[in-house]
Amino acid sequence: MVGSSHEALHRIFQKDPAVLTKALQRVLHVPFPEPREIAALNVDLTEIEPVERRVDTLMRAETDEGTYLLVVESQGKVDDRKRGSWPYYLAYLYEKYRCEPVLIVITQSSTTAKWASRPIRFGFRDWHSMTVRPLVLGPDNVPMITDERWGERDPSLAVLSAMTHGQGPQAPAILESLVAILKTIDADTASVYAQFVDSCLTNAQAKQMWRDLMTTVQYFWRHPLAEQVRAEGREEGREEGREEGREEGREEGRIQTSQAMVLRLLEWRRIPVPDTVRARIEACTDVSQLETWAERAVHAADAGDLFTGE
């Protein structure tokens, strides 16, 4: 004798699995396709082994209309595994917090943005049991902010511009303008923004350029990330100059960092660097002069523009 309604349903569907599809077609008038074969599967959904799953950023937003979870994913490339993991994240977070989750995808790739913006639908034709619609921020819908005067009106949008355009040809101008913009706001907020940009820049060159700008360009503010990078530079300088003295080693480290930044900016913007220009940069030991050249490298049409007026 069947002991519960759950067990009764299970027995009925095991005996005649077609009952389900017939009910969909004849009772609910849903156009479920005619199955060729139906097999019963294990009903136990318990996860025996813990599997680590993390979202990039999770925040709770209290609004007049209710409480929402903002689930932020930084996506570098197309990854079809997200078709399964993103719906899982949202379902799990709703079950845990009982708040409506909102998925936001941030990417620096137009191709990835188009892929991520496609709805993820589970079910069959004309009837979806679940639909996940990510909100996508990418290079095609986020403005490119290279003018610090424009960005000062909305620093957060300038930060988003750096995050979504951080690997394009305009990256040097975007990152340089952002450094200037962050100097105009309070130090605590600037610190948060600076570290957020650093963590979201997926391109290694862009990340290094961002750190170089914060540590060597003249408009620079104090914050934990900059202090960390500066400390790393001091340590490198000490190692390289230990035989000649700690102070000389630190200065040598600053000079080499500044020289490398000028060359990186030119290479990032795909500007050819003649041997004569490279030799002049590598021979310069004046950090202030190297910082001036770095600023010019952001807008230079060719490598020779670094030395205009000299």
C-alpha positions in Angstrom: 0.0 0.0 0.0 1.3 3.4 -0.9 2.1 5.4 2.2 2.1 9.0 0.9 0.9 11.2 -1.9 4.5 11.8 -2.9 5.2 8.0 -3.1 1.9 7.5 -5.0 2.9 10.0 -7.7 6.3 8.4 -8.0 4.7 4.9 -8.4 2.2 6.1 -11.0 4.8 7.9 -13.1 7.1 4.9 -12.9 4.3 2.6 -14.1 3.2 4.9 -16.9 5.6 7.8 -17.5 3.5 8.9 -20.5 0.8 10.1 -18.0 2.9 13.3 -17.5 3.3 14.2 -21.2 -0.4 13.3 -21.9 -1.5 15.6 -19.1 0.6 18.4 -20.5 -0.8 17.9 -24.0 -4.5 17.2 -23.2 -5.2 18.9 -19.9 -2.9 21.9 -20.0 -2.9 22.1 -23.9 0.9 22.7 -23.8 2.6 21.6 -27.0 5.1 19.3 -25.4 6.8 17.2 -28.1 5.9 13.5 -28.3 8.6 11.5 -26.5 10.3 8.6 -28.3 11.4 7.1 -24.9 11.1 8.0 -21.2 13.4 6.7 -18.4 13.1 7.3 -14.7 16.2 8.9 -13.0 17.4 9.1 -9.4 15.3 11.6 -7.5 17.9 12.3 -4.8 19.3 15.8 -5.5 21.6 15.9 -2.4 25.1 17.0 -3.2 27.4 14.6 -1.3 30.7 16.2 -2.1 31.0 20.0 -1.5 31.7 21.9 -4.7 33.2 25.4 -4.4 31.1 27.9 -6.3 31.8 31.7 -6.1 30.4 34.8 -7.8 32.7 37.7 -8.4 30.7 40.2 -6.4 27.6 40.0 -4.3 25.7 42.9 -2.8 22.3 43.5 -1.2 20.4 46.5 -2.3 17.5 47.9 -0.2 15.0 49.8 -2.2 11.5 51.2 -1.7 10.2 48.4 -3.9 12.0 45.6 -2.0 15.4 44.0 -1.4 17.5 42.8 -4.3 20.7 40.8 -4.5 23.1 42.2 -7.1 25.1 39.3 -8.5 28.1 40.7 -10.5 30.2 38.4 -12.8 33.2 39.7 -14.7 33.4 37.6 -17.9 36.5 37.6 -20.0 35.4 35.2 -22.8 32.5 33.0 -23.9 32.1 30.1 -21.6 29.0 27.8 -22.2 29.4 26.3 -18.7 27.8 29.5 -17.4 24.5 28.3 -18.9 24.4 26.0 -16.0 26.2 27.8 -13.2 24.5 31.2 -13.5 20.9 29.8 -13.0 22.3 27.7 -10.2 23.8 30.8 -8.5 20.5 32.7 -8.7 18.4 29.8 -7.4 20.8 29.1 -4.6 21.0 32.8 -3.6 17.2 33.2 -3.6 16.8 30.0 -1.4 19.5 31.3 1.0 18.5 35.0 1.3 14.9 35.0 0.1 15.7 38.1 -2.0 15.3 38.6 -5.7 18.7 38.1 -7.4 19.7 40.2 -10.4 22.6 39.0 -12.5 24.9 41.7 -13.9 27.7 40.6 -16.3 30.6 43.0 -17.0 32.9 42.3 -20.0 35.5 44.0 -22.1 34.6 42.0 -25.2 31.8 42.8 -27.6 31.6 39.1 -28.6 31.3 38.0 -25.0 28.7 40.7 -24.4 26.5 39.5 -27.2 26.8 35.9 -26.0 26.1 36.8 -22.4 23.1 38.9 -23.2 21.2 36.0 -24.7 18.5 34.6 -22.4 19.2 31.2 -20.8 15.9 29.3 -21.1 15.1 25.9 -19.7 12.0 24.0 -20.9 10.7 23.3 -24.4 9.4 25.3 -27.3 6.9 28.0 -26.4 7.1 27.1 -22.7 10.0 27.9 -20.4 10.2 26.6 -16.9 13.0 29.0 -16.1 14.5 32.0 -17.9 17.6 33.8 -16.9 18.2 37.2 -18.5 21.6 38.7 -17.6 22.0 42.5 -17.6 25.3 43.0 -19.6 27.6 46.0 -19.4 30.2 46.0 -22.1 32.2 48.2 -24.6 29.1 48.6 -26.9 26.8 50.2 -24.3 29.1 51.8 -21.8 30.5 55.2 -22.9 34.2 55.6 -23.4 35.4 58.4 -21.1 38.8 59.8 -21.9 38.0 63.4 -20.9 38.5 63.9 -17.1 36.2 67.0 -17.2 33.3 64.8 -18.4 34.1 62.0 -16.0 34.2 64.4 -13.0 30.4 64.7 -13.3 30.0 60.9 -12.7 33.1 59.2 -11.3 31.4 55.9 -11.0 30.6 55.9 -14.7 34.3 56.7 -15.4 35.2 53.6 -13.3 32.8 51.5 -15.4 34.4 52.9 -18.6 37.8 51.7 -17.4 36.4 48.3 -16.6 34.8 47.7 -20.0 37.2 49.5 -22.3 40.4 48.4 -20.5 41.9 46.4 -23.3 41.2 48.6 -26.3 43.4 51.2 -28.0 42.0 54.0 -25.9 42.9 52.2 -22.7 45.9 54.5 -21.8 43.7 57.7 -22.2 40.8 56.1 -20.2 43.0 55.0 -17.4 45.0 58.3 -17.2 41.8 60.3 -17.1 40.4 58.1 -14.4 43.5 58.7 -12.2 42.8 62.4 -12.5 39.1 62.0 -11.8 39.7 59.9 -8.7 41.9 62.6 -7.3 38.9 64.9 -7.2 36.8 62.7 -4.8 37.3 61.7 -1.2 40.3 59.4 -0.6 38.2 56.5 0.8 35.9 56.3 -2.2 38.9 56.7 -4.5 40.6 53.8 -2.8 37.6 51.5 -3.3 37.3 52.5 -6.9 41.0 52.0 -7.6 41.1 48.5 -6.1 37.9 47.6 -8.0 39.4 48.6 -11.3 42.6 46.8 -10.5 40.7 43.6 -9.8 38.5 43.8 -12.9 41.2 44.6 -15.5 41.7 41.1 -17.0 44.3 42.2 -19.5 47.8 41.9 -17.9 49.1 44.9 -19.8 46.2 47.1 -18.8 46.5 46.0 -15.2 50.3 46.9 -15.2 49.6 50.2 -16.9 47.0 51.1 -14.2 49.4 50.3 -11.4 52.2 52.3 -13.2 49.9 55.3 -13.5 49.0 55.2 -9.9 52.5 55.0 -8.7 54.5 57.2 -11.0 52.2 59.8 -12.6 52.3 63.1 -10.6 48.6 63.2 -9.8 48.7 60.4 -7.3 46.8 59.8 -4.0 47.5 57.5 -1.1 45.6 54.3 -0.8 46.3 50.6 0.1 46.7 49.3 -3.4 49.1 52.1 -4.4 51.0 51.5 -1.1 51.2 47.8 -1.9 52.5 48.4 -5.4 54.9 51.1 -4.2 56.2 48.7 -1.6 56.8 46.0 -4.2 58.8 48.5 -6.3 60.9 49.5 -3.3 61.6 45.8 -2.6 62.7 45.3 -6.2 64.9 48.3 -6.0 66.5 47.1 -2.8 67.3 43.8 -4.3 68.8 45.3 -7.4 70.8 47.9 -5.6 71.7 46.1 -2.4 75.4 46.1 -3.2 75.5 49.8 -3.8 73.3 50.7 -0.9 69.6 50.7 0.0 68.9 54.3 -1.0 70.5 54.0 -4.4 68.6 50.7 -5.0 65.3 52.4 -4.3 66.0 55.2 -6.7 67.2 52.8 -9.4 63.9 50.9 -9.0 61.8 54.1 -9.5 63.8 55.0 -12.6 63.4 51.6 -14.1 59.7 51.5 -13.3 59.2 54.9 -15.0 61.2 53.9 -18.1 59.2 50.7 -18.4 55.9 52.7 -18.1 56.8 55.0 -21.0 57.7 52.1 -23.3 54.6 50.1 -22.2 52.3 53.0 -23.0 53.7 53.3 -26.5 53.6 49.6 -27.2 50.1 49.3 -25.8 49.0 52.0 -28.3 50.8 50.1 -31.1 53.1 53.0 -31.7 56.5 51.8 -33.2 59.4 52.6 -31.0 62.6 53.2 -32.9 65.9 52.1 -31.4 67.0 55.8 -31.0 63.8 56.6 -29.0 64.1 53.4 -26.8 67.8 54.3 -26.1 66.9 57.8 -25.1 64.2 56.6 -22.7 66.4 53.9 -21.2 69.3 56.4 -20.8 67.1 59.0 -18.9 67.5 58.9 -15.1 65.3 61.9 -14.4 62.0 60.5 -13.0 60.2 63.8 -13.5 61.2 63.8 -17.2 60.1 60.2 -17.6 56.7 61.1 -16.0 56.3 63.9 -18.5 57.1 61.6 -21.4 54.5 59.1 -20.0 51.8 61.7 -20.0 52.7 62.6 -23.6 52.7 58.9 -24.6 49.0 58.7 -23.9 48.2 61.1 -26.7 51.2 60.9 -29.0 50.8 60.1 -32.7 54.3 58.7 -32.9 57.2 58.1 -30.6 58.9 61.3 -31.6 56.1 63.3 -30.0 57.5 62.5 -26.6 60.3 65.0 -27.1 58.2 67.8 -28.7 59.6 71.2 -27.6 62.8 69.8 -26.1 
